[in-house]
Amino acid sequence: MGFDYANRLKMLPPYLFAEIEEKVEKKRKEGMDIIDLGIGDPDLPTPQPILDCIKKELQDPDNHRYPSSAGEADTRRAIAQWYKRRFNVNVDPNGEVAILIGSKEGLANICRAFVNPGEKVLVPDPAYPVYAQGAALLTDAVPLRFPLLAEKGFLPEMDSMPTDARMIYLNYPNNPTGAVCDEDFLLQAHRWCNETNTIFCYDNAYSEMTFDDYVAPSAIKVGHNDGIIEFCSLSKTFNMTGYRMGYAVGDANLIAGLKKVKSQIDSGAPKFLQKAMSMALGEYKGAERPQMVQDNINVYQERRDVLVRGLRKLGFKVDPPKATFYLWLKVDGPSLKFAEDLLGAGIVVTPGIGFGKGGEGYVRMATTQTSERIEEALERMAKVL
Protein backbone atom coordinates (compact mmCIF):
# COMPACT_ATOMS: atom_id res chain seq x y z
CA MET A 1 0.00 0.00 0.00
CA GLY A 2 1.34 3.41 -0.94
CA PHE A 3 0.67 6.73 0.76
CA ASP A 4 1.24 10.20 -0.62
CA TYR A 5 3.72 12.48 1.14
CA ALA A 6 2.43 15.50 3.02
CA ASN A 7 2.60 18.71 0.98
CA ARG A 8 5.36 20.13 3.20
CA LEU A 9 7.52 17.11 2.41
CA LYS A 10 6.87 17.53 -1.30
CA MET A 11 8.21 21.07 -1.04
CA LEU A 12 11.66 19.81 -0.10
CA PRO A 13 14.17 19.81 -2.96
CA PRO A 14 16.06 16.60 -3.76
CA TYR A 15 18.72 16.00 -1.12
CA LEU A 16 21.86 16.30 -3.20
CA PHE A 17 24.11 15.00 -0.44
CA ALA A 18 22.24 11.69 -0.33
CA GLU A 19 22.68 11.33 -4.08
CA ILE A 20 26.41 11.95 -3.74
CA GLU A 21 26.66 9.35 -0.96
CA GLU A 22 25.06 6.77 -3.25
CA LYS A 23 27.58 7.51 -6.01
CA VAL A 24 30.48 7.31 -3.57
CA GLU A 25 29.25 4.01 -2.17
CA LYS A 26 28.99 2.61 -5.68
CA LYS A 27 32.61 3.60 -6.37
CA ARG A 28 33.72 1.93 -3.15
CA LYS A 29 31.94 -1.30 -4.06
CA GLU A 30 33.75 -1.20 -7.38
CA GLY A 31 37.01 -1.22 -5.41
CA MET A 32 38.03 2.42 -5.84
CA ASP A 33 40.14 4.04 -3.12
CA ILE A 34 38.11 7.07 -2.01
CA ILE A 35 39.59 10.19 -0.40
CA ASP A 36 36.59 11.91 1.14
CA LEU A 37 36.99 15.68 1.43
CA GLY A 38 33.26 16.19 1.28
CA ILE A 39 31.78 15.51 4.69
CA GLY A 40 32.22 17.82 7.66
CA ASP A 41 32.79 14.98 10.11
CA PRO A 42 36.00 15.05 12.20
CA ASP A 43 38.28 12.08 11.65
CA LEU A 44 40.11 12.81 14.92
CA PRO A 45 38.99 10.84 18.00
CA THR A 46 37.03 12.22 20.93
CA PRO A 47 39.57 13.27 23.61
CA GLN A 48 40.30 10.48 26.09
CA PRO A 49 39.26 12.42 29.22
CA ILE A 50 35.76 12.78 27.75
CA LEU A 51 35.62 9.07 26.96
CA ASP A 52 36.73 8.28 30.50
CA CYS A 53 34.00 10.52 31.88
CA ILE A 54 31.35 8.80 29.76
CA LYS A 55 32.50 5.35 30.92
CA LYS A 56 32.32 6.48 34.54
CA GLU A 57 28.89 8.07 34.23
CA LEU A 58 27.50 4.99 32.49
CA GLN A 59 28.05 3.06 35.71
CA ASP A 60 25.63 5.32 37.61
CA PRO A 61 22.10 3.81 37.40
CA ASP A 62 20.55 7.27 37.77
CA ASN A 63 22.01 8.16 34.37
CA HIS A 64 20.00 5.33 32.78
CA ARG A 65 16.71 7.07 33.49
CA TYR A 66 14.80 9.68 31.51
CA PRO A 67 16.50 13.08 31.46
CA SER A 68 14.70 16.41 31.33
CA SER A 69 13.85 17.57 27.80
CA ALA A 70 15.10 21.03 28.84
CA GLY A 71 18.43 19.67 30.09
CA GLU A 72 19.76 18.73 33.51
CA ALA A 73 20.29 21.63 35.91
CA ASP A 74 23.99 20.87 36.47
CA THR A 75 24.65 20.83 32.72
CA ARG A 76 22.83 24.10 32.18
CA ARG A 77 24.95 25.66 34.92
CA ALA A 78 28.11 24.34 33.24
CA ILE A 79 27.06 25.99 29.98
CA ALA A 80 26.37 29.30 31.74
CA GLN A 81 29.79 29.12 33.38
CA TRP A 82 31.40 28.40 30.00
CA TYR A 83 29.75 31.48 28.50
CA LYS A 84 31.11 33.57 31.34
CA ARG A 85 34.65 32.24 30.89
CA ARG A 86 34.67 32.17 27.10
CA PHE A 87 32.68 35.31 26.20
CA ASN A 88 32.42 37.17 29.53
CA VAL A 89 28.63 37.00 29.31
CA ASN A 90 26.27 36.39 32.23
CA VAL A 91 23.65 33.77 31.38
CA ASP A 92 20.80 32.53 33.59
CA PRO A 93 21.09 28.72 33.53
CA ASN A 94 17.44 28.30 34.50
CA GLY A 95 15.72 30.50 31.93
CA GLU A 96 18.30 31.17 29.22
CA VAL A 97 19.79 27.72 28.44
CA ALA A 98 18.40 24.61 26.73
CA ILE A 99 20.18 21.31 26.01
CA LEU A 100 19.80 20.01 22.47
CA ILE A 101 20.18 16.65 20.76
CA GLY A 102 22.72 18.25 18.46
CA SER A 103 22.41 21.91 17.44
CA LYS A 104 20.70 20.88 14.17
CA GLU A 105 17.65 19.79 16.13
CA GLY A 106 17.42 23.15 17.88
CA LEU A 107 17.88 25.12 14.66
CA ALA A 108 14.83 23.35 13.24
CA ASN A 109 12.67 23.38 16.37
CA ILE A 110 13.07 27.10 17.07
CA CYS A 111 11.25 27.73 13.81
CA ARG A 112 8.40 25.44 14.89
CA ALA A 113 8.13 27.38 18.12
CA PHE A 114 7.75 30.88 16.67
CA VAL A 115 6.97 30.83 12.93
CA ASN A 116 3.46 30.36 11.56
CA PRO A 117 2.54 28.83 8.18
CA GLY A 118 3.09 31.34 5.39
CA GLU A 119 5.40 33.60 7.41
CA LYS A 120 8.83 34.42 6.01
CA VAL A 121 12.19 33.18 7.25
CA LEU A 122 15.40 34.81 6.03
CA VAL A 123 18.13 32.29 5.19
CA PRO A 124 21.61 32.83 3.71
CA ASP A 125 22.51 31.61 0.23
CA PRO A 126 24.69 29.55 0.27
CA ALA A 127 23.97 28.00 3.66
CA TYR A 128 23.58 24.89 5.76
CA PRO A 129 20.38 23.35 4.30
CA VAL A 130 18.56 22.95 7.62
CA TYR A 131 17.68 26.67 7.79
CA ALA A 132 15.58 26.67 4.63
CA GLN A 133 14.45 23.06 4.63
CA GLY A 134 14.42 21.43 8.06
CA ALA A 135 13.28 24.67 9.68
CA ALA A 136 11.31 26.88 7.28
CA LEU A 137 9.79 24.48 4.74
CA LEU A 138 8.89 21.82 7.30
CA THR A 139 7.11 24.51 9.32
CA ASP A 140 5.10 25.53 6.23
CA ALA A 141 6.94 28.83 6.27
CA VAL A 142 8.46 30.64 3.28
CA PRO A 143 12.28 30.72 3.11
CA LEU A 144 13.57 34.00 1.67
CA ARG A 145 17.18 33.64 0.56
CA PHE A 146 19.65 36.51 0.76
CA PRO A 147 23.04 36.38 -0.98
CA LEU A 148 26.45 35.88 0.60
CA LEU A 149 28.90 37.31 -1.91
CA ALA A 150 32.66 36.86 -2.09
CA GLU A 151 33.24 40.57 -2.73
CA LYS A 152 31.43 41.32 0.56
CA GLY A 153 33.43 38.76 2.53
CA PHE A 154 30.33 36.50 2.46
CA LEU A 155 28.61 38.90 4.87
CA PRO A 156 25.08 40.09 4.11
CA GLU A 157 24.10 43.73 3.76
CA MET A 158 21.58 43.98 6.58
CA ASP A 159 20.04 47.25 5.40
CA SER A 160 19.04 45.63 2.09
CA MET A 161 17.05 42.82 3.74
CA PRO A 162 13.27 42.45 3.55
CA THR A 163 11.81 43.81 6.77
CA ASP A 164 8.67 41.65 6.95
CA ALA A 165 10.24 38.33 7.97
CA ARG A 166 9.58 36.59 11.26
CA MET A 167 13.07 35.13 11.72
CA ILE A 168 16.61 35.25 10.32
CA TYR A 169 19.42 32.69 10.44
CA LEU A 170 23.03 33.82 10.48
CA ASN A 171 26.10 31.58 10.86
CA TYR A 172 29.71 32.64 11.52
CA PRO A 173 32.22 31.13 11.35
CA ASN A 174 30.36 30.08 8.25
CA ASN A 175 29.48 26.75 6.73
CA PRO A 176 30.14 26.31 3.81
CA THR A 177 32.29 29.36 3.00
CA GLY A 178 34.57 29.44 6.06
CA ALA A 179 33.93 33.21 6.30
CA VAL A 180 34.13 34.99 9.65
CA CYS A 181 32.63 38.11 11.20
CA ASP A 182 33.48 40.50 14.03
CA GLU A 183 31.44 41.91 16.91
CA ASP A 184 30.64 45.07 14.93
CA PHE A 185 28.79 43.01 12.33
CA LEU A 186 26.84 41.13 15.01
CA LEU A 187 25.94 44.42 16.67
CA GLN A 188 24.68 45.76 13.33
CA ALA A 189 22.66 42.58 12.76
CA HIS A 190 21.15 42.76 16.24
CA ARG A 191 20.12 46.39 15.81
CA TRP A 192 18.50 45.56 12.49
CA CYS A 193 16.60 42.66 14.05
CA ASN A 194 15.33 44.87 16.86
CA GLU A 195 14.25 47.58 14.44
CA THR A 196 12.37 45.09 12.23
CA ASN A 197 11.08 42.85 15.05
CA THR A 198 12.90 39.85 13.58
CA ILE A 199 14.00 36.88 15.70
CA PHE A 200 17.79 36.54 15.48
CA CYS A 201 18.93 32.90 15.28
CA TYR A 202 22.72 32.62 15.39
CA ASP A 203 24.43 29.33 14.55
CA ASN A 204 27.78 29.43 16.34
CA ALA A 205 28.76 25.76 15.96
CA TYR A 206 32.29 26.59 14.75
CA SER A 207 33.17 29.22 17.36
CA GLU A 208 36.12 27.20 18.67
CA MET A 209 37.46 26.07 15.28
CA THR A 210 39.48 29.18 14.43
CA PHE A 211 43.03 29.78 13.18
CA ASP A 212 45.83 32.33 13.27
CA ASP A 213 44.83 35.37 15.34
CA TYR A 214 41.07 35.15 14.85
CA VAL A 215 38.76 34.66 17.85
CA ALA A 216 35.07 34.11 17.11
CA PRO A 217 32.56 36.36 18.92
CA SER A 218 29.15 35.55 20.37
CA ALA A 219 25.90 37.19 19.31
CA ILE A 220 24.72 36.88 22.91
CA LYS A 221 27.46 39.25 24.05
CA VAL A 222 26.45 42.04 21.68
CA GLY A 223 22.72 41.51 22.14
CA HIS A 224 22.49 40.85 25.88
CA ASN A 225 20.06 37.99 25.12
CA ASP A 226 17.53 40.49 23.69
CA GLY A 227 15.72 38.81 20.80
CA ILE A 228 18.68 36.50 20.12
CA ILE A 229 19.07 32.76 20.43
CA GLU A 230 22.50 31.24 19.81
CA PHE A 231 23.16 27.59 18.97
CA CYS A 232 26.40 25.80 19.86
CA SER A 233 27.64 22.25 19.56
CA LEU A 234 30.20 19.83 20.93
CA SER A 235 30.42 18.12 17.54
CA LYS A 236 33.34 19.99 16.00
CA THR A 237 34.97 21.39 19.15
CA PHE A 238 35.46 18.00 20.80
CA ASN A 239 35.11 15.62 17.81
CA MET A 240 31.71 14.41 19.02
CA THR A 241 29.48 14.51 15.93
CA GLY A 242 28.01 11.07 16.63
CA TYR A 243 27.03 11.92 20.20
CA ARG A 244 24.49 14.56 19.12
CA MET A 245 25.14 17.05 21.91
CA GLY A 246 24.44 20.76 21.58
CA TYR A 247 22.81 23.64 23.41
CA ALA A 248 21.00 26.93 22.90
CA VAL A 249 21.50 30.12 24.91
CA GLY A 250 19.62 33.38 24.70
CA ASP A 251 16.43 35.35 25.18
CA ALA A 252 14.36 33.65 27.90
CA ASN A 253 11.18 33.87 25.80
CA LEU A 254 12.86 32.17 22.84
CA ILE A 255 14.40 29.50 25.07
CA ALA A 256 11.00 28.85 26.69
CA GLY A 257 9.38 28.36 23.28
CA LEU A 258 12.13 25.99 22.19
CA LYS A 259 11.77 23.98 25.42
CA LYS A 260 8.01 23.77 24.94
CA VAL A 261 8.43 22.27 21.47
CA LYS A 262 11.06 19.85 22.72
CA SER A 263 8.83 18.73 25.59
CA GLN A 264 6.37 17.41 22.99
CA ILE A 265 8.97 15.81 20.70
CA ASP A 266 11.90 14.36 22.63
CA SER A 267 12.81 13.24 26.12
CA GLY A 268 16.15 15.01 26.26
CA ALA A 269 19.77 14.08 25.72
CA PRO A 270 21.12 11.11 27.72
CA LYS A 271 22.21 12.06 31.22
CA PHE A 272 25.63 10.42 30.93
CA LEU A 273 26.37 12.51 27.83
CA GLN A 274 25.19 15.66 29.56
CA LYS A 275 27.66 14.88 32.36
CA ALA A 276 30.38 14.52 29.73
CA MET A 277 29.35 17.88 28.24
CA SER A 278 29.77 19.52 31.63
CA MET A 279 33.20 17.96 32.02
CA ALA A 280 34.33 19.00 28.51
CA LEU A 281 33.20 22.61 28.85
CA GLY A 282 34.79 22.70 32.29
CA GLU A 283 38.18 22.22 30.62
CA TYR A 284 37.97 25.90 29.67
CA LYS A 285 39.54 27.89 32.51
CA GLY A 286 39.22 31.17 30.62
CA ALA A 287 38.68 32.42 27.08
CA GLU A 288 41.63 30.39 25.76
CA ARG A 289 41.11 26.94 24.32
CA PRO A 290 42.10 24.01 26.54
CA GLN A 291 44.89 21.75 25.30
CA MET A 292 42.53 19.01 24.14
CA VAL A 293 40.85 21.48 21.78
CA GLN A 294 44.03 23.27 20.75
CA ASP A 295 45.59 19.95 19.74
CA ASN A 296 42.74 19.44 17.27
CA ILE A 297 43.06 22.96 15.90
CA ASN A 298 46.80 22.50 15.34
CA VAL A 299 46.08 19.43 13.21
CA TYR A 300 43.38 21.14 11.15
CA GLN A 301 45.55 24.22 10.63
CA GLU A 302 48.39 22.08 9.32
CA ARG A 303 46.00 20.33 6.93
CA ARG A 304 44.51 23.66 5.85
CA ASP A 305 47.97 24.92 4.94
CA VAL A 306 48.79 21.74 2.99
CA LEU A 307 45.56 22.04 1.02
CA VAL A 308 45.98 25.76 0.32
CA ARG A 309 49.57 25.35 -0.89
CA GLY A 310 48.60 22.46 -3.13
CA LEU A 311 45.63 24.24 -4.67
CA ARG A 312 47.74 27.31 -5.38
CA LYS A 313 50.24 25.11 -7.21
CA LEU A 314 47.34 23.85 -9.32
CA GLY A 315 46.54 27.45 -10.30
CA PHE A 316 43.64 28.20 -7.96
CA LYS A 317 43.39 31.53 -6.17
CA VAL A 318 42.92 30.54 -2.54
CA ASP A 319 43.08 32.43 0.75
CA PRO A 320 43.51 30.38 3.93
CA PRO A 321 40.21 30.42 5.84
CA LYS A 322 40.34 31.88 9.33
CA ALA A 323 37.91 29.32 10.71
CA THR A 324 36.11 25.97 10.23
CA PHE A 325 37.73 22.99 8.57
CA TYR A 326 36.24 23.91 5.20
CA LEU A 327 37.78 25.50 2.15
CA TRP A 328 35.35 27.16 -0.26
CA LEU A 329 36.96 26.79 -3.66
CA LYS A 330 35.88 28.77 -6.73
CA VAL A 331 35.96 26.54 -9.81
CA ASP A 332 35.41 26.92 -13.54
CA GLY A 333 32.03 25.66 -14.65
CA PRO A 334 29.18 23.92 -12.81
CA SER A 335 30.04 22.73 -9.34
CA LEU A 336 28.32 19.37 -9.79
CA LYS A 337 30.36 18.56 -12.89
CA PHE A 338 33.59 19.54 -11.13
CA ALA A 339 32.67 17.25 -8.22
CA GLU A 340 31.80 14.38 -10.57
CA ASP A 341 35.11 14.78 -12.42
CA LEU A 342 36.99 14.51 -9.14
CA LEU A 343 34.91 11.54 -8.05
CA GLY A 344 36.14 9.79 -11.16
CA ALA A 345 39.61 10.06 -9.60
CA GLY A 346 38.40 8.84 -6.21
CA ILE A 347 38.11 12.31 -4.60
CA VAL A 348 34.92 13.47 -2.90
CA VAL A 349 34.13 17.19 -2.65
CA THR A 350 30.77 18.82 -2.05
CA PRO A 351 29.30 20.80 -4.97
CA GLY A 352 28.35 24.29 -3.90
CA ILE A 353 24.93 24.07 -5.53
CA GLY A 354 23.94 21.76 -2.68
CA PHE A 355 24.02 24.80 -0.36
CA GLY A 356 21.81 26.96 -2.58
CA LYS A 357 21.97 28.73 -5.93
CA GLY A 358 24.53 31.13 -4.48
CA GLY A 359 26.91 28.20 -4.10
CA GLU A 360 27.11 27.51 -7.82
CA GLY A 361 30.63 27.81 -9.17
CA TYR A 362 32.16 26.64 -5.87
CA VAL A 363 32.93 23.36 -4.14
CA ARG A 364 33.46 22.78 -0.45
CA MET A 365 36.50 20.79 0.65
CA ALA A 366 36.82 19.52 4.24
CA THR A 367 40.18 18.85 5.88
CA THR A 368 38.91 15.70 7.55
CA GLN A 369 41.69 13.55 6.09
CA THR A 370 45.34 13.32 7.08
CA SER A 371 47.87 15.66 5.47
CA GLU A 372 49.25 12.67 3.55
CA ARG A 373 45.85 11.83 2.10
CA ILE A 374 45.24 15.49 1.24
CA GLU A 375 48.54 15.55 -0.64
CA GLU A 376 47.53 12.38 -2.47
CA ALA A 377 44.20 13.98 -3.39
CA LEU A 378 46.06 17.00 -4.77
CA GLU A 379 48.24 14.70 -6.91
CA ARG A 380 45.12 13.04 -8.30
CA MET A 381 43.55 16.45 -8.96
CA ALA A 382 46.64 17.49 -10.96
CA LYS A 383 46.09 14.54 -13.29
CA VAL A 384 42.35 15.11 -13.68
CA LEU A 385 42.47 18.89 -14.14
Helices and strands as residue ranges (DSSP letters): H 7-10, H 16-29, E 35-36, H 48-58, G 61-64, H 73-87, E 97-100, H 103-114, E 120-125, I 131-136, G 137-139, E 142-147, G 150-152, G 158-160, E 167-171, H 183-196, E 199-203, H 219-223, E 228-233, G 241-243, E 246-250, H 252-265, H 271-281, H 291-313, E 326-330, H 335-343, E 347-348, E 350-351, G 352-355, G 357-359, E 362-366, H 371-384
